[in-house]
Amino acid sequence: MVYGNHMTYDKEKTTVYLDSADHRRLKAMAAADHRPTAELIREAVAEYVRRRSGRVSAASVGAGRSGRSDLSERAEELLEGFGR
């Protein structure tokens, strides 16, 4: 027999308080997926962190916006004579 902790060392233990309705729904989802509730919580937190810590755009991104939606259709017309 092998005894031990199934969690890897790169995990930290924490306590999360959920309201009763969310806890019931989480338990039902976990049961339906045959997964532990803790796994669903870790997955949800990881997704949240990924979304919130995405790359920050440079301040200059979008600075040259014209506000027009037809530029790609009119590119040849608009660039006619440019560089002469």
N, C-alpha and C positions, 0 to 999 in steps of 0.2 A: 504494500500500500504506500501511496505517496501522499503526504500531507503538505500543505503549503498555501500560500496566498496566490490566487490566480491573477491578481492585479500586478501590472508591471511597476517598476520603481519610478517611472516618470509621471505618475498620477498623484494628485493631492486629494485628500479627503476633505469634504466640506458638507455643510448642512444647508438645505434649501427648504424653506417653508412654502407650501402651496395651499391655495384655498381648497376646500373639500371637493368642490365640483371638478376642478382641474385635476386633482389627484385621482378621483374616480375615473375620469376620462383617460388619463395617462395609464392607469393600471389596465383598463380595458384595451387600450391600443397595444400595450406591451403583451398582454395575454393573446390577443389576436395575431400578433406577429411572432409569438413564441420567443420573446426577448425580455430581458430584465428591464424594469423601469429605469434603473440607473444608466443603462446603455442608451435608452432613448433620450434621457436628460443630457448625457455627454454629447450625443450627436447634435441635439438642438443647440447646446451652448457652443459647440465647435462651429456650427453653421452661422450662428449669430456673430461670433467673433470674426469669422472670415468676411462676412458682409460689412461689418463695422470697421474693420481695419484694412480695407482695400487701399489700393494706391491713391494717394492724394494727387489731384491734377495740378499742374503748374498754374499759377495765376494768369498766365497769358493764354491758356486754352480758351478758345472761343472769342478772343479779343477781336478777331477780324470778321466776325459774323456780320453779314449784310442785312439779315432779317428777311431775305428773299428766299422763296422755296423753288424758284425756277432756274437757278443758275446753271445747273448741269444741263438742262435742255437748251439753254441759250448760250452755252460756252463759246461756240464758234462765232456767233454774232457779236458777243461782247468782246471777244479778243481780236476781232477783225481790225487790222491796221496797227495792232500793238507791236512795238519793236521796230517800226519803220522810221 
